[in-house]
Amino acid sequence: MNKNIKSDVEEKIKRRSVQSKKNTIYHKPEILFISTFPPKVCGIATYCQDLIQSLTLKFKESFNIIICPIETEDEHHQYEENPEYRLNTSDAISYLELADKINKNDNIQLVMLQHEFGFFYEAKNGLLLFLQNLEKDIIVTFHTVLPKPDWELQEKVKEISSFTKSIIVMTDISAGILSKDYDIPSDKIKVIPHGTHLLPTIDKTSLKEKYGFKDKKILSTFGLLGSGKNIETTLEALPEIISQNPDVMFLIIGKTHPGIVKCEGEKYRNFLEDTIKRLHLEKHTYFINQYLPLDELLDYLQLTNIYLFTSKDRNQAVSGTFSYAISCGCPIVSTPIPHALEVLNEDLGIIIDFEAPKQLAAAVNSLLKNETAQEKLRSNSLEKMAPTAWENSSISHALLFQKYSKNNMILHYTFPIINLSHIKNMTTDFGMIQFSKINKPDINSGYTLDDNARALIVACRHYELSGDKSDLDLISTYLNVIKFCQQPDGSFLNYINQDKEFAQQNYETNLEDSNGRAIWALGYLLSLKTILPQQFSDEAESMIEKSLSSIDKIHSPRAMAFIIKGLYYQNSEFNIPLLKKLANRLVKIYQHEKHRDWHWFESYLTYGNSVLPEALLCAWIATKDEMYKQIAHDSFRFLLSKIFIKGEIKVISNKGWLQKEMVKSNESIGGEQPIDVAYTILALSTFYRVFKDEKYLMMMRSAFNWFLGKNHLHQIIYNPATGGCYDGLEEKNVNLNQGAESTVSYLMARLCFPK
């Protein structure tokens, strides 16, 4: 991660990116979405807008998305971009014209149709005519799946299915209905849950003050208003709720559905207002008669104590409003629609019967009197939400696009912008806190030298790239932690409790690796001394010199590797003999363990493996001893053969280290840590600089995609909403805590690439 590595890697990637754009700009495949779109006020329009936005952000170099709005004869909306394609669902000829126009566009690889039966009823057989004449592959998303269909409905759905490559539904229940009641082959059905929004945690109290609800317990519901919402169930329950919770306020968020206004005006809203007067609820209810902007809507949901979903439609397969509430960590009380039954069975809320105000009142009162239960449900909601984030939904959709692309579409994951928000959130005046609960720093976990040493490298690297003066405060903070941890004999302690006292764990644990990381960080700072304040380099030099006597006693291979890197970055001729002494120890360790099928330093592969060959390569750069270069090359090639499978990284799992006698297998699933992926990327950048072999550059990019969703779960490990990185990839889930080690590791990797 020095300047030469930076410039070489950045220039090469930029050249490749520019050339790639030149080569593909006229051949990038197009995906056509047929759906309603904003400004039409419609849940599916909002769904499609969110999905397309996420796909575009994540895969903008992979394909272009074009839209075909669905409109009736009476609808004529103005869209942000004037669409080339439109479908008038009132006119059968429009279906045929659309199919013909799509067929003539060779760039369109795939058609995505958002299906709701109400969209296509005006022109009988219009949709069938479209499907029969379309020559492109099509994927249909069913937003409603009705159980126990009559013969006519069953045949209609089966006919649609016969023309599709795949049918997307949003719940396992819907998939089961399609398979059982409609005889749709299960291998044609793909479940992709309704997307949810990743959000940073915002304090409810401050949000309530912002919107004028200070000291209120907020109940809310939202969506386009209509009798199907059955909001009167909540109103009938409110007197009992208020009797125990006089500070309750019920927010009814959303304007009346335009279709309902057209047919009956504000009849339902007037009915609700009459009910409020009859029950004397004027001081406890509040209408927000707007279709709110997304950010404002999410604010209202985040300040909500309990979200209420009272639909009386027994067959409503999925609810976007329900998904939004989960995004915001709302405890939920809901009627038993399939979506609720599937989600709330994991302690995310309470299911009540349809049209049961007494049950609703009991459920709400039981939650409001138990803040611990509310917090547990909130935490469970956020954990349940993570796999359904729009970022993950877009990955699932893109993989389908790739599967059915005739030209073997290649997915390019877009790099997120560099964001230090979470590292700053985790940093106090003293240093960087060790752990977090989700993205909330856990001060009870205290601090470690390890985390602050790595954070120092990140802050220095970011300052090198950006020149951001606020980085200097971070550098000062992390450097002071290292200074705080150094003992009179020059060695370092690692564990510090929340009271800034050294923990007992320091005296029960081998701290050699921690000492090595401290030297690495100090050396890296010194490599940038020409652009940093003199005080920083003076302190770093002083601490390294003070540590020299204790360094010589270290024998942990990784600790020696970290120290070699630190001394290499320090670039002091006086410490070259010590660097060579440590490098020679690594050489002896390697020569002792190496045999025909095992080119490694130990009889097993565990954590932080990449730092060992990288350290020897750094030793070669500093000394030009060819033996270091050869062993670095051979050992790294061996390691890469174990952790890159079909071009994708799968680092050694902490659930099962790879033993020498198991040289042909790396089969453990889960237990992959961000720090191992990051160390591999750092090593690859060093090897690319030395050997100029583009395979290292390709591996760097491929490895980084692990953070972005190219892993066995196809889920993001980096959270772009918080700037934090999840703590690990397990067999069936992602560990959603965003602690210091994982977040700093991600940033180390991200800072290897240009902005």
C-alpha positions in Angstrom: 0.0 0.0 0.0 2.8 2.5 -0.7 2.8 5.2 -3.4 4.2 3.0 -6.1 1.7 0.3 -5.5 -1.1 2.9 -5.5 0.0 4.5 -8.8 0.7 1.2 -10.6 -2.6 -0.4 -9.6 -4.7 2.8 -10.1 -3.2 3.5 -13.5 -3.7 -0.1 -14.7 -7.2 -0.3 -13.5 -8.1 3.1 -15.1 -6.6 2.0 -18.4 -8.5 -1.3 -18.3 -11.7 0.5 -17.3 -11.4 3.1 -20.1 -10.6 0.4 -22.7 -13.5 -1.7 -21.4 -15.9 1.2 -21.8 -14.6 1.8 -25.4 -15.1 -1.9 -26.2 -18.5 -2.4 -24.7 -20.4 0.9 -24.8 -22.4 -0.1 -27.9 -22.8 -3.7 -26.9 -23.9 -3.5 -23.3 -27.0 -5.7 -23.0 -30.3 -4.1 -22.2 -33.0 -5.3 -19.8 -36.5 -4.0 -20.4 -38.8 -3.6 -17.4 -42.5 -3.5 -18.2 -44.3 -2.1 -15.1 -46.0 0.9 -13.6 -43.5 3.6 -12.7 -43.6 6.9 -10.7 -45.1 9.4 -10.8 -48.0 6.9 -10.9 -49.0 6.4 -7.3 -48.8 2.6 -7.0 -47.0 0.1 -4.8 -45.6 -1.8 -7.7 -44.3 1.4 -9.3 -42.4 2.1 -6.1 -41.2 -1.4 -5.9 -39.9 -1.3 -9.5 -38.3 2.1 -8.9 -36.4 0.8 -5.9 -35.3 -2.4 -7.6 -34.0 -0.6 -10.8 -32.2 2.0 -8.7 -30.4 -0.7 -6.8 -29.6 -2.7 -9.9 -28.2 0.5 -11.6 -26.0 1.4 -8.6 -24.6 -2.1 -8.2 -24.3 -3.3 -11.8 -24.1 -0.1 -14.0 -21.2 -1.5 -16.0 -22.9 -4.8 -16.6 -26.1 -3.8 -18.4 -28.5 -1.0 -19.1 -32.1 -0.9 -17.8 -34.8 0.7 -20.0 -38.4 1.1 -18.9 -41.7 0.5 -20.6 -44.5 2.1 -18.5 -47.9 0.5 -18.3 -50.7 3.0 -18.8 -54.4 2.8 -19.6 -56.2 4.9 -22.2 -57.0 7.5 -19.6 -53.4 7.7 -18.1 -50.6 9.9 -19.5 -47.8 10.4 -17.0 -44.6 12.5 -17.4 -41.5 10.4 -16.5 -38.0 11.6 -15.6 -36.8 10.3 -18.9 -39.0 10.1 -21.9 -39.4 6.4 -22.4 -39.0 4.9 -25.9 -41.5 2.1 -25.0 -45.0 2.4 -23.6 -47.8 -0.1 -23.2 -51.5 1.0 -23.4 -53.2 -1.8 -21.6 -56.6 -0.7 -22.9 -55.7 -1.5 -26.5 -54.9 -5.0 -27.8 -53.0 -3.5 -30.7 -50.6 -1.8 -28.3 -49.5 -5.2 -27.0 -48.7 -6.4 -30.6 -46.9 -3.1 -31.4 -44.8 -3.4 -28.3 -43.8 -7.0 -29.0 -42.7 -6.0 -32.5 -40.7 -3.0 -31.3 -38.9 -5.1 -28.7 -38.1 -7.8 -31.2 -36.4 -5.3 -33.5 -34.0 -4.1 -30.8 -31.0 -6.5 -30.8 -29.6 -5.0 -27.6 -32.5 -6.2 -25.5 -31.4 -9.4 -23.9 -34.3 -9.9 -21.5 -37.8 -8.6 -20.7 -38.9 -8.2 -17.0 -42.7 -8.0 -16.6 -44.3 -7.0 -13.3 -47.6 -8.8 -13.2 -50.8 -7.9 -11.3 -54.1 -9.1 -12.8 -55.7 -5.7 -12.5 -53.1 -4.3 -14.9 -54.3 -6.4 -17.9 -58.1 -6.8 -17.6 -59.2 -4.1 -20.1 -57.9 -5.6 -23.3 -59.0 -9.3 -23.2 -56.1 -11.6 -24.3 -53.8 -8.6 -24.8 -51.2 -10.0 -22.5 -51.4 -13.4 -24.2 -51.0 -11.7 -27.6 -47.9 -10.0 -26.3 -46.3 -13.2 -25.0 -47.1 -15.2 -28.1 -45.4 -12.6 -30.4 -42.5 -11.7 -28.2 -39.2 -13.3 -29.4 -37.2 -12.3 -26.4 -36.8 -14.3 -23.2 -39.1 -13.0 -20.5 -39.1 -13.3 -16.7 -42.4 -12.5 -14.9 -42.8 -11.3 -11.3 -46.1 -12.2 -9.8 -47.1 -9.7 -7.2 -50.3 -11.6 -6.3 -50.7 -15.4 -6.2 -54.2 -16.5 -5.4 -54.7 -19.9 -3.7 -57.3 -22.4 -4.8 -57.9 -20.9 -8.2 -60.9 -21.8 -10.4 -60.1 -23.6 -13.7 -60.0 -20.3 -15.7 -57.5 -18.6 -13.5 -55.4 -21.7 -13.2 -55.2 -22.0 -17.0 -54.4 -18.3 -17.4 -51.5 -18.5 -15.0 -50.2 -21.8 -16.6 -50.4 -20.1 -20.0 -48.3 -17.1 -18.8 -45.9 -19.6 -17.3 -45.5 -21.5 -20.6 -43.9 -18.4 -22.2 -41.5 -17.5 -19.4 -38.0 -18.5 -18.5 -38.7 -17.9 -14.8 -41.4 -16.7 -12.5 -40.4 -14.6 -9.5 -42.5 -14.6 -6.3 -41.7 -12.9 -3.0 -42.5 -15.6 -0.4 -42.1 -19.4 -0.1 -45.8 -19.6 0.5 -46.5 -18.1 -2.9 -44.0 -20.5 -4.5 -45.8 -23.4 -2.9 -49.2 -22.2 -4.2 -47.8 -21.8 -7.7 -46.4 -25.3 -7.6 -49.3 -27.1 -5.9 -52.4 -25.2 -7.1 -51.2 -24.2 -10.6 -48.8 -27.1 -11.5 -46.0 -24.8 -12.3 -42.6 -26.7 -12.2 -40.7 -25.8 -9.1 -37.5 -25.3 -11.0 -39.2 -22.4 -12.9 -40.0 -20.6 -9.7 -37.6 -18.2 -8.0 -38.2 -16.7 -4.6 -36.7 -13.2 -4.2 -38.2 -11.5 -1.2 -39.5 -8.0 -1.4 -36.6 -5.6 -1.1 -36.0 -3.6 2.1 -33.9 -0.5 2.7 -30.6 -0.5 4.6 -30.6 2.3 7.1 -28.2 3.7 9.7 -29.7 3.5 13.2 -31.2 6.9 14.1 -32.3 7.8 17.7 -36.1 7.7 18.0 -36.2 10.5 20.5 -34.5 13.0 18.2 -36.7 12.0 15.3 -39.9 12.4 17.4 -38.8 15.9 18.4 -38.0 16.7 14.8 -41.6 15.8 13.7 -43.4 17.2 16.7 -44.1 14.0 18.6 -41.9 14.5 21.7 -42.8 12.1 24.6 -45.3 10.2 22.5 -45.6 6.5 21.9 -46.1 6.2 18.2 -48.2 3.6 16.5 -48.3 3.9 12.7 -49.6 2.4 9.5 -49.0 3.7 5.9 -49.9 3.1 2.3 -52.5 4.1 -0.2 -55.7 4.4 1.7 -58.7 2.2 1.0 -61.2 0.1 2.8 -59.0 -3.0 2.4 -56.5 -1.4 4.8 -59.2 -1.9 7.5 -57.8 0.9 9.7 -61.0 0.9 11.6 -59.8 -2.2 13.5 -57.0 0.0 15.0 -59.4 2.8 15.8 -61.8 0.4 17.6 -58.8 -0.8 19.6 -57.4 2.6 20.5 -59.7 3.3 23.6 -58.4 0.2 25.3 -54.8 1.1 24.3 -55.1 4.7 25.5 -56.5 3.5 28.9 -53.1 2.0 29.6 -51.0 4.3 27.5 -52.5 7.8 27.5 -49.4 9.1 25.6 -50.1 7.1 22.4 -50.4 8.7 19.0 -51.6 6.8 16.0 -50.3 8.0 12.6 -52.2 7.2 9.4 -49.7 7.9 6.7 -50.7 8.0 3.0 -53.2 9.6 0.6 -56.2 7.8 -0.7 -55.6 5.4 -3.7 -56.2 7.4 -6.9 -58.4 4.7 -8.3 -60.6 4.8 -5.2 -60.8 8.6 -5.4 -61.9 8.3 -9.0 -64.7 5.9 -8.1 -65.9 7.1 -4.7 -63.9 10.1 -3.7 -62.8 10.3 0.0 -65.7 8.2 1.3 -63.3 5.8 3.3 -61.3 8.7 4.8 -64.5 10.4 5.8 -65.7 7.2 7.4 -62.4 7.0 9.4 -62.7 10.6 10.5 -66.3 10.0 11.7 -65.1 6.9 13.6 -62.4 9.0 15.3 -65.0 11.6 16.4 -67.4 8.9 17.6 -64.6 7.3 19.8 -63.2 10.7 20.9 -59.8 9.9 19.5 -59.0 13.3 18.0 -56.0 13.8 20.3 -54.6 10.4 19.6 -54.8 10.2 15.8 -53.0 12.1 13.1 -53.5 11.9 9.3 -50.6 12.5 7.0 -52.5 12.8 3.8 -49.5 12.7 1.5 -47.5 10.3 -0.7 -44.3 11.0 1.3 -40.8 11.2 -0.2 -38.9 8.0 0.7 -36.5 9.7 3.2 -39.3 11.3 5.1 -41.4 8.1 5.1 -38.5 6.1 6.5 -38.0 8.8 9.2 -41.7 8.3 10.3 -41.2 4.5 10.4 -38.0 4.8 12.4 -39.7 6.9 15.0 -42.5 4.4 15.3 -42.7 2.2 18.4 -45.1 -0.3 16.9 -46.2 -0.7 13.2 -49.8 -1.9 12.6 -50.8 -3.9 9.6 -54.5 -4.7 9.5 -55.4 -5.7 6.0 -58.6 -7.7 5.6 -57.5 -9.2 2.3 -56.9 -12.9 3.2 -55.1 -13.5 -0.1 -52.7 -10.5 -0.1 -49.4 -12.3 -0.9 -47.0 -9.6 0.0 -47.0 -6.0 1.3 -44.4 -3.4 0.4 -45.5 -1.4 3.4 -44.8 -4.4 5.6 -41.3 -4.7 4.1 -40.6 -1.0 4.7 -41.6 -1.3 8.4 -39.2 -4.3 8.8 -36.4 -2.2 7.2 -36.8 0.3 10.0 -36.7 -2.3 12.8 -40.4 -1.7 13.7 -42.0 -4.3 16.0 -45.1 -5.3 14.1 -48.6 -6.3 14.9 -50.2 -7.8 11.8 -53.1 -9.8 10.4 -52.2 -13.2 9.0 -51.5 -12.5 5.3 -49.0 -14.9 3.8 -46.1 -12.4 3.9 -46.7 -11.8 7.7 -47.0 -15.6 8.4 -43.7 -16.2 6.7 -41.8 -13.4 8.3 -43.2 -13.0 11.8 -42.7 -16.6 12.7 -39.2 -15.7 13.8 -40.1 -13.4 16.7 -40.4 -10.2 14.8 -43.9 -9.3 15.9 -47.4 -10.6 16.8 -50.0 -12.1 14.6 -53.6 -11.3 15.3 -56.8 -12.5 13.6 -58.5 -10.4 10.8 -60.8 -7.7 12.1 -60.0 -8.4 15.8 -59.6 -5.0 17.7 -59.5 -6.7 21.1 -56.6 -8.8 20.1 -54.8 -5.8 18.6 -55.3 -3.8 21.8 -53.9 -6.6 23.9 -50.9 -7.1 21.6 -50.0 -3.4 21.5 -50.4 -2.9 25.3 -48.2 -6.0 26.0 -45.4 -4.5 23.8 -45.7 -0.9 25.0 -45.2 -1.9 28.6 -42.1 -4.0 27.8 -39.3 -1.9 26.2 -37.0 -4.9 26.4 -39.4 -6.9 24.2 -39.6 -4.0 21.8 -35.9 -3.8 21.5 -35.6 -7.5 21.0 -38.2 -7.4 18.2 -36.4 -4.4 16.7 -33.1 -6.3 16.7 -34.7 -9.4 15.2 -36.4 -7.3 12.5 -33.0 -5.8 11.4 -31.4 -9.3 11.3 -34.4 -10.7 9.3 -34.2 -7.7 7.0 -30.6 -7.9 6.0 -30.8 -10.7 3.5 -33.8 -8.9 1.8 -32.0 -5.6 1.4 -32.4 -4.1 -2.0 -28.7 -4.6 -2.6 -29.2 -8.4 -2.1 -32.4 -8.4 -4.1 -30.5 -6.8 -7.0 -27.8 -9.5 -6.8 -30.5 -12.2 -7.1 -32.1 -10.5 -10.1 -28.7 -9.9 -11.8 -27.8 -13.6 -11.4 -31.1 -14.4 -13.2 -30.3 -12.0 -15.9 -26.9 -13.6 -16.3 -28.4 -17.1 -16.4 -30.8 -16.3 -19.2 -28.5 -13.9 -21.2 -27.8 -15.3 -24.6 -24.5 -13.5 -24.8 -23.1 -14.8 -21.5 -23.4 -11.5 -19.5 -20.6 -10.8 -17.2 -21.5 -9.1 -13.9 -19.3 -6.3 -12.8 -19.9 -5.2 -9.2 -19.6 -1.5 -8.8 -17.2 -0.2 -6.2 -18.9 1.8 -3.4 -17.5 5.2 -2.6 -15.0 5.3 0.2 -16.9 6.1 3.4 -15.3 6.6 6.8 -18.7 7.2 8.6 -18.7 4.0 10.6 -15.0 4.1 11.6 -15.7 7.6 12.9 -18.9 6.4 14.6 -16.8 3.7 16.4 -14.1 6.1 17.5 -14.2 8.0 20.8 -11.8 10.6 22.0 -9.7 7.8 23.3 -9.7 5.3 20.4 -11.7 2.9 18.3 -14.1 0.7 20.2 -13.7 -3.0 19.6 -17.2 -4.4 18.9 -20.6 -3.2 17.8 -24.2 -4.5 18.1 -25.4 -4.3 14.6 -23.9 -0.8 13.9 -24.2 0.6 17.4 -20.8 0.8 19.1 -20.6 -1.4 22.2 -18.5 0.6 24.7 -18.6 -2.3 27.1 -16.2 -4.2 24.7 -13.5 -1.7 25.3 -10.6 -1.1 22.9 -7.7 -3.1 21.5 -4.3 -2.2 20.1 -5.0 -4.5 17.2 -8.0 -2.4 16.0 -6.4 0.9 16.5 -3.2 -0.1 14.8 -5.1 -1.2 11.7 -7.3 1.9 11.9 -4.1 4.0 11.9 -3.1 2.5 8.6 -6.5 3.2 7.2 -6.5 6.8 8.3 -3.0 7.4 6.9 -3.9 5.8 3.6 -7.1 7.8 3.3 -5.2 11.0 4.0 -2.6 10.0 1.4 -5.4 9.6 -1.2 -7.7 12.5 -0.2 -5.8 15.0 1.8 -8.8 15.3 4.1 -7.6 17.3 7.2 -10.1 15.5 9.4 -8.0 12.3 9.0 -5.2 14.0 11.0 -7.4 13.9 14.1 -8.0 10.2 13.5 -4.3 9.5 13.0 -3.5 11.4 16.2 -6.2 9.4 18.2 -5.0 6.0 16.9 -1.3 6.8 17.3 -2.0 7.8 21.0 -3.6 4.4 21.6 -0.5 2.7 20.4 1.6 5.0 22.6 -0.7 4.2 25.5 -0.2 0.5 25.0 3.6 0.5 24.9 5.2 -0.7 28.1 8.5 0.4 29.7 10.3 -2.5 28.1 9.1 -1.5 24.7 6.5 -4.2 24.2 2.8 -3.5 23.8 -0.3 -4.6 25.6 -3.5 -5.2 23.6 -6.7 -5.1 25.6 -8.1 -2.0 27.2 -11.5 -1.9 29.0 -14.1 0.9 28.8 -12.5 2.6 31.8 -9.2 2.9 29.8 -7.5 0.3 32.1 -5.5 -2.7 30.9 -7.6 -5.8 31.1 -6.6 -9.1 32.7 -6.8 -10.7 29.3 -3.4 -9.1 28.4 -1.7 -11.4 30.9 -3.5 -14.6 29.7 -2.9 -14.3 26.0 0.0 -14.4 23.6 0.4 -10.8 22.4 3.1 -11.3 19.8 0.8 -10.7 16.8 -0.5 -7.5 18.4 3.0 -6.3 18.9 3.7 -7.0 15.3 0.6 -5.1 14.1 1.8 -2.1 16.1 5.1 -2.0 14.3 3.4 -2.5 10.9 1.2 0.5 11.7 4.0 2.7 12.9 6.2 1.8 9.9 3.3 2.6 7.5 2.9 6.0 9.1 6.6 6.7 8.6 6.3 5.8 4.9 4.2 8.9 4.6 6.2 11.2 6.9 6.8 13.7 4.1 3.0 14.6 4.1 2.3 14.2 7.8 3.0 16.5 10.7 6.6 16.0 12.0 5.2 15.2 15.5 3.6 12.0 14.2 6.7 10.7 12.6 8.8 11.6 15.6 6.5 9.7 17.9 6.4 6.7 15.6 10.2 6.6 15.2 10.6 6.8 19.0 8.1 3.9 19.6 9.8 1.6 17.0 13.2 2.3 18.5 12.0 1.6 22.0 10.5 -1.7 20.8 13.6 -3.1 19.1 14.8 -5.1 22.1 11.5 -6.8 22.6 11.1 -7.5 18.8 14.1 -9.8 18.8 12.3 -12.2 21.2 9.3 -12.7 18.9 8.9 -16.0 17.1 5.2 -16.1 15.9 5.4 -16.3 12.1 2.6 -13.7 11.6 4.1 -11.3 14.2 7.4 -11.5 12.4 5.7 -10.9 9.1 3.9 -7.8 10.4 7.2 -6.5 11.8 9.0 -7.1 8.5 6.3 -5.1 6.8 6.6 -2.3 9.3 10.4 -2.1 9.0 10.1 -2.2 5.2 7.8 0.8 5.3 10.0 2.6 7.8 12.8 2.3 5.3 15.6 2.8 7.8 19.0 1.3 6.8 19.8 0.9 10.5 16.9 -1.6 10.9 17.7 -3.7 7.7 19.7 -6.2 9.7 16.8 -6.9 12.0 14.4 -7.2 9.0 16.8 -9.8 7.5 17.0 -11.7 10.7 13.3 -12.0 10.9 13.0 -12.9 7.2 15.6 -15.6 7.6 13.6 -17.1 10.5 10.5 -17.2 8.1 12.7 -18.9 5.5 13.9 -21.6 8.0 10.3 -22.2 9.1 9.2 -22.6 5.4 12.1 -24.9 4.5 11.3 -27.1 7.5 7.6 -27.6 6.6 7.8 -27.6 2.8 7.5 -30.8 0.8 6.3 -31.7 -2.7 2.6 -31.0 -2.1 2.9 -28.5 0.7 4.6 -25.1 0.0 3.9 -23.4 3.3 5.4 -22.1 6.5 3.3 -24.3 8.9 1.6 -27.7 8.8 -1.7 -25.9 8.5 -3.4 -22.9 6.9 -5.2 -20.8 9.5 -5.9 -17.0 9.6 -4.0 -14.1 8.1 -2.1 -16.4 5.8 -1.4 -13.9 3.0 0.8 -11.7 5.2 3.5 -14.4 5.3 4.5 -14.4 1.6 3.8 -10.7 1.4 6.3 -10.0 4.2 9.0 -12.0 2.4 8.4 -10.1 -0.8 8.7 -6.9 1.2 12.0 -8.3 2.5 13.2 -8.8 -1.1 12.3 -5.3 -2.1 14.3 -4.0 0.9 17.4 -6.3 0.5 17.2 -7.8 -3.1 17.9 -11.3 -1.6 16.5 -13.6 -4.4 15.8 -16.3 -1.9 13.1 -14.2 -0.2 11.5 -13.4 -3.6 11.4 -17.1 -4.7 9.9 -18.4 -1.5 7.4 -15.5 -1.5 6.3 -16.4 -5.0 6.1 -20.2 -4.4 4.3 -19.9 -1.1 1.8 -17.3 -2.4 1.0 -19.4 -5.5 0.3 -22.4 -3.2 -2.0 -20.3 -0.9 -3.9 -18.9 -3.9 -4.5 -22.4 -5.2 -6.3 -23.2 -1.9 -8.4 -20.0 -1.6 -9.4 -19.2 -5.2 -11.9 -21.6 -6.5 -13.1 -21.1 -10.1 -11.9 -17.5 -10.0 -13.7 -16.7 -6.7 -12.2 -16.3 -3.3 -13.0 -18.6 -0.4 -10.6 -17.9 2.4 -9.8 -20.6 5.0 -12.7 -20.9 7.4 -12.3 -20.5 11.1 -14.6 -23.5 11.4 -11.9 -25.8 10.2 -8.2 -24.9 9.4 -6.7 -26.6 6.4 -4.3 -29.3 7.6 -1.2 -30.5 5.7 -2.8 -34.0 5.4 -5.9 -32.4 3.8 -4.0 -30.6 1.0 -6.7 -31.2 -1.6 -9.7 -29.8 0.3 -11.0 -26.5 1.5 -14.5 -27.6 2.1 -15.7 -25.8 5.2 -18.6 -23.5 4.5 -19.0 -20.3 6.5 -16.6 -18.8 9.0 -15.0 -16.5 6.4 -13.7 -13.3 7.9 -13.3 -9.9 6.2 -9.8 -9.6 7.6 -8.6 -12.6 5.6 -10.0 -11.3 2.4 -8.5 -7.9 3.1 -5.0 -9.3 3.8 -5.2 -11.3 0.6 -6.0 -8.1 -1.4 -3.1 -6.3 0.3 -0.7 -9.1 -0.6 -2.0 -9.3 -4.2 -1.4 -5.5 -4.6 2.3 -6.0 -3.5 2.8 -9.0 -5.8 1.3 -7.1 -8.7 3.7 -4.3 -8.2 6.7 -6.6 -8.2 5.8 -9.1 -10.8 3.5 -7.0 -13.1 1.4 -10.1 -13.7 -2.2 -9.1 -14.5 -3.6 -12.2 -12.9 -2.9 -10.5 -9.5 -4.9 -7.5 -10.6 -7.8 -9.7 -11.6 -7.7 -11.6 -8.3 -7.7 -8.3 -6.4 -10.9 -7.3 -8.1 -12.5 -10.7 -7.7 -11.5 -10.9 -4.0 -13.0 -7.5 -3.4 -16.3 -8.5 -4.9 -16.6 -10.9 -2.0 -17.5 -7.8 0.1 -20.0 -6.8 -2.5 -22.0 -10.1 -2.7 -19.9 -12.5 -4.8 -19.8 -15.2 -2.2 -21.7 -18.4 -1.5 -24.7 -16.6 0.0 -24.8 -13.9 -2.8 -25.2 -11.3 0.0 -23.4 -8.1 0.7 -20.8 -8.1 3.5 -20.2 -4.3 3.3 -23.1 -2.1 4.3 -23.2 1.0 2.2 -25.8 2.7 4.4 -23.6 2.7 7.5 -20.1 2.5 6.0 -19.6 -0.5 8.2 -18.6 -4.1 7.3 -20.4 -7.2 8.7 -18.3 -9.4 10.9 -18.4 -12.6 8.9 -19.9 -14.8 6.3 -21.4 -17.9 7.9 -22.8 -21.0 6.2 -26.4 -19.7 6.1 -26.3 -16.1 7.2 -24.1 -13.0 7.6 -23.1 -11.9 11.0 -24.6 -8.4 11.0 -22.5 -6.9 13.8 -20.2 -4.2 12.3 -17.2 -4.3 14.6 -13.8 -2.5 14.3 -11.8 -5.4 12.8 -14.2 -6.1 10.0 -14.9 -2.4 9.1 -11.2 -1.5 9.1 -10.3 -4.6 7.1 -12.9 -3.6 4.5 -11.4 -0.1 4.3 -7.9 -1.5 4.0 -9.1 -3.5 1.0 -11.1 -0.6 -0.5 -8.2 1.8 -0.3 -6.1 -0.4 -2.5 -8.3 0.8 -5.4 -8.8 4.2 -7.0 -11.8 6.2 -6.0 
